[in-house]
């Protein structure tokens, strides 16, 4: 997109103060967002008369998947015939679009939908829900500043929100943007070198090195998906930060045998 930084996510999101650049178009006509947001902090969520957030018709930057920095910590220790090494990989910054969560919420199979409002249909075919009341911005589903005529209104959260609301399948990816920072224990290995008389006299070798390594053993992250080190396009893809039922990194254990003459 012309004029936009390289590699960012450019998509739809919720109407927010100081973020929605051109108002909200036809979504809520005759609403002056600048007036409604007067005095509100940047990013305050606009709540419509029905008590729900409103999808902004204008695309904008919703996140940057590129990390602020990456680094690694490596250590290696050896005592006589025993060697131990470890590698820790770190990525700080960069977001992930958790499309897996978005789709599962729409299907009603994500844990976030476990507690939901009871919804039925009236005679006109409209969805009517009750129970599981939440208030956007007041310790409910969303914690943060809110504005608009529906601010402070408790509303039922069920199929009306997860499946029919302005979320993933309605083109709203901003609702599933998460911090993709992590620290990953990439590898720990321990080795031992055998150089006794049996190795030298019977095998004709100077030593036999045995090494046991475990890889991708643990990940420290706030990301709610399976693995923040994910890429929808695979190892050579260009879809950095997109998670849509991707396979996580595999945890593995490797035994290496080295024969030295």
N, C-alpha and C positions, 0 to 999 in steps of 0.2 A: 504494500500500500504506500503510495507516494507520501513523503513527509514523515513517515513513521520509522522508529528505530528498527534495526534489523533483528529478526528472530523473536519478536514479541507476539503475544496472543491477541488478536484483534477480533472481537466478537461482541455478542449482545450480553447485557446484564440488567440488573435492577436500576430503576430510576433513583439517582442519588444526588444530593446537594453538591455542587461544585465539581461533579464528575460527568453528568449528562450534559454534553456541550451545547446541544441544540434544543433543549426542552424535551418534551416527550411526544411530540408529534400528535398522531391520531389516537394514541393510546388513551390519554385523558385530555380531551380537547378543552380549550379555554382555561387551562391552568397555567399560571405564570410561576414557573418553578423558582425563579429568582426571588419573587415576593414571598413565596411559601418558605423558602430556605433562609430568609433574612435572619441573621444572628445564629444560625445553626452551624455546627462544625462541618467541615468538608467530609463528604462520605456519608452523611446522615441519610438514612433510608426513608424514601417517600412511601407512606402508607395510605392507600386509597380509602374511600368512604366505607368499603366493606371490611376494613381491618387487615387487608392483605397487601404485601408489596406489589408494585406494578412493574412490568417489564418495559424497559426503555426501548423505543423503536430505533434508536441511533446506535450504531456500532462504535466501539471505542476500544482502547487498550485495556484488557482485563488482567494482564499479568505478563511477567517476563520469566521464561523458563531457564534463562542463562544464569549460572551461579555467580555470586559476587567473587568468590575465590574457591579454589580446591587445593588440597594438600594431602600429604601422606606422612605418616610416622613409621619408621622402621627401626627395629632393634635386633641385634644378633649377639648371642652370648655363647661362649665355648669354654668348657671346663674339662680338661683332659680329653676323653674320648666322646664326650657328650656335647651336642650343639643344640641350641634353642633359638628360634627366630620368630618374629611376629611382625605383621603389617597392618596398619590401621589407615583406611582411606576416609577423607573428610570432604564433604561438599557443603558450603555455606551459601544460603540464598538460592534463588530460583524456585519457581512454583510448578506445580503439577495440576493439570486438569483431570480430576478424578472422575472420568466418564463412567467407570465401572460402578461407582456409587450412584451416579446420576441415573443410570439405567435400572439398577436394582431397586432404587427408591420408587421409580415409576412403575415397576412390576410388583411392588409391595413385598419384596423379599429381602430387603436390606434391614439390618438390625434397627436402624433409625425408625423404621415403620412398624416396629413390634408393638408399640403403644400407639394406637390410632383411633380416630373418631369413628363412630358407627354411621355409615352413609347408606341412604336409600334413594329412590327416585320418586318424585311426586307425580301427579296426574299429567303434568305437562312435560315430563321427562327430565326435569331439572334435578340436580344432585342436592340432597338435603342431608346435612350431617349434624351430629350432636355428640357431646362428650369430648374428652381429651382437649380441653381448651388451652390455648397458648396465646401469649401476648408478645408480639414482636417488639424487642427493645427493652423489655422489663423482666429479664431473667427467664424468658421463655425460649422459643426456638432460636431467636436471634438476640444477642446482647450487643447493644450499641445505640447510638443516637438515632431518633426517628422524628419525622415531621409528617404533616399532612392531616387531613380530616379524620382518618381512622386511627391515629396514633393513640395507643393506650387501650384499644379495643381487643378484648379476648375473643379469639375465633377458634372453631374446631379445626384440627389438623388431621386429615385422613386422606382418602382417595381424592377428595376435592383439591388438596394441595399437592400431594406427591405425584399423582397421575394426571390431574387435570389443570394444575396450576402452572404458572410461568416458570417452569424449571427445565430440566435437561432436554426433553423431547419437544419443548416449545422454543428451543434455540438459546436458552439461557445457560451458558457455561460458567459464568462468573460465580454462580452459587456453589460450584464444586472446585473452585480454585483453592489449593492448599499449599502450605509451605513444604518444599521438597528437600530441605536441608537434612543431612544425615551424617553419622559417623558409622563406618562399617568395619567390623573386624574381618579383614579380607583373608588373613591366613595366620595360623599358628602351626609351627612345625617343630618336631623334636627328632634328632638323629643320633645314631651311635655308630662308632667305627670299630669293627672287629679286626684286630691285627695279631691274633695269638698264633701259637705254633701250628695249630691245626690248619688255619687259613694259609699260612706260608708253606708248610711242608706237604700238606695233602691236596690243597687246591691250587698251589702254585701262584698264589696271589699275594700282593703286599698288604692288602686290606679289603674288607667288605663293608661298605657303608649302607646302613638301613635308615630310611627317613620316613616318618609318618607325618602327614600334613592334613589339616582341616581347613577348608576354604568357605568363605561367606558364612561364618559361624553365627554372627549376631549383628543386628542393625539397631542403632539408637536413632529414633526419629519421631517427629510429631505427626508424620503423614499417616492417615487412617487406612490407606490401602495396603496391599500385600508388600510392595517394595517401592521405595522412592527412586531407586535406580532403574527406571523403566523407560522404555522407548517403543511407541507403537509401531514404528517402522523397522524395528530390529537394530542390530549392531551397526548397520551401515545406513539406516534410515535418517531422515531429516525432520522427523516429527518429535522433537525433543519435548519432554514434559507432557505427553499425551498418554493417558492410561485408560485403555478400553479393553478390559479382560486380558491384559497382557500377562505373560508368564513371568513370575519372579525369578531372580537369580537363584541358581541351584546351589544348595549346600552339598558339599562333596568331601570325601576323605580319600586320600591318595597315599599309597605305599610305594616308595622308590627304593630300588636296590641298585647300588653302584659297585661294580667289580673293578678293582685297581690292580694293575700289574707293576 
